[in-house]
């Protein structure tokens, strides 16, 4: 499944990129992140451990992110049911920064058979909501 969504962040590119790559601040704007901790940085690769989900079903995941400064953040996350390749790009415009999230989600195992096409719409809606939350957060930083 391929999902691509964009939003205009009314903030300069450097501020927008810095806000996005402040990984430990993700819980301030992402409904999917309860906590994020950077566990290592080597060159342009950052390894994070995050917790997500309700208190009764907290999921812990480790993600490697590859940064191309001021341009994009790439990651692959593997969960029990899915593998998601995500690329978030940043492009300066006269009105601010266009942020685009591209997600390629592969559903694992038997879930491929069960997975309904409506899952794409849900993934797109979740991605749009996440970008909107990020835009609101980044635009209101000092």
N, C-alpha and C positions, 0 to 999 in steps of 0.2 A: 504494500500500500504506500502510495506517494502522496504527501501533503506538503503544500507550499503556501505560506501566508506572510503578508508584509504589513508593516505599520510605519507611519511617520512619527518619529520622536522629535518634538520641538525643542531640541537641544543640539549643540555642536557635536560633531563626530567624536572628538577626543573625550568629551564628558560622557557621551552615551556608551562608548566602548569601555571606558573605565568603570562605569556603573555596572555594566554586564559582567565584566571580568573580576568584579569584587564578589567572588563566589560565596563567601561567607555571609554576604548580605542577601542572597537569594530568598531566604525565608521571609524577608520584609515585603517581597512583591510576588513571590510564586506560591500559589495555593498548594502546589505539589511538594514543596520542600519544608519539612519541619526544622531541619538543621543541616548545615553543610560545613564540612571541615576540610581545609586544604591539608593533605598529608605529605605532598612532595611537589617540588618544582625543579625540573631539569630542562634548561633551555626554554623552548616554547611549549613544553609539555607540562601540564598540571594534573595531578591526581587528586580527586576529591572523594570523600566518603559522605554520603547523604542519608538522611532518614526521611521517610515519607509515610503517609497514611495515618489513619486514626489511631489513637492510643492503644486500642485493642488489637491492631494488626499492623504495627510499625514494620516497614520494610527498610532494610539497610542495603545500600548499593555503593559500589566503587566505580568511578568513571574516570577515564583518561580523556583529557581535553587537549587538543592541539591548537595553539593560538598563532594566528597570523596578525600581528599587531595592527590595530586600526582597520582591519579588513574582515576577519572572520574567526569563528571559533567552531572547531569540528570535534565531534565526540561519537563514540559508539557505546551504548549501554545494553547489557544483556540481563534480562530478567527471566523469571521462570517461564512466562508465556510468550515473551517477545524479545526481539533484538532490534534496536532502533539506532540508525545512523542519522545524526543531526548535524546540519551545518547552519550556522547563524551568520549572516553577512551584514556588514555595515557600510552604507554609502552616503557620503555627504551630499546634501541638496541645498538649494537656496533657502529652504524653510526649516532645515534641521538635518536629521539623519534618517534615512530609510533603513529599517531593520527587517530582514527577511529570514524566516525560519523554514528550512527544508527538512522534512522528516521522511525517511524511508523505513517503514516498519515491516518486519517479517514476523509473522505469527508462527510459533513453534508447534511441532507435533500435531496431535489430533485436533488442537484448537483451530488449525487451518480449515478443517472441514466444518467446524461449528461456527466459525467467525462469519458474521453477517456483513453485507455491504454497508449497513448503517454505521458500522464501526469507523469507516472513513469520515463520515460527517461528524461523528463524535470527536475523533482525533483532531479534525480541522477546527471545530468549535473550541476545544480545549487549548489548542495552539493559539488561536486568535485571542482568547481570554487571557492567556499567559502573556502574550505580547502587549496587550492593552494594559495589563497590570504593570508590566515593566515600563512602558511608556509613561504612565502616570507617575511611577516612582522616579524615573530618570529626570523627568521634566521638573520635578519638585525638589531636586537636590540643590543645595546652596552652590 
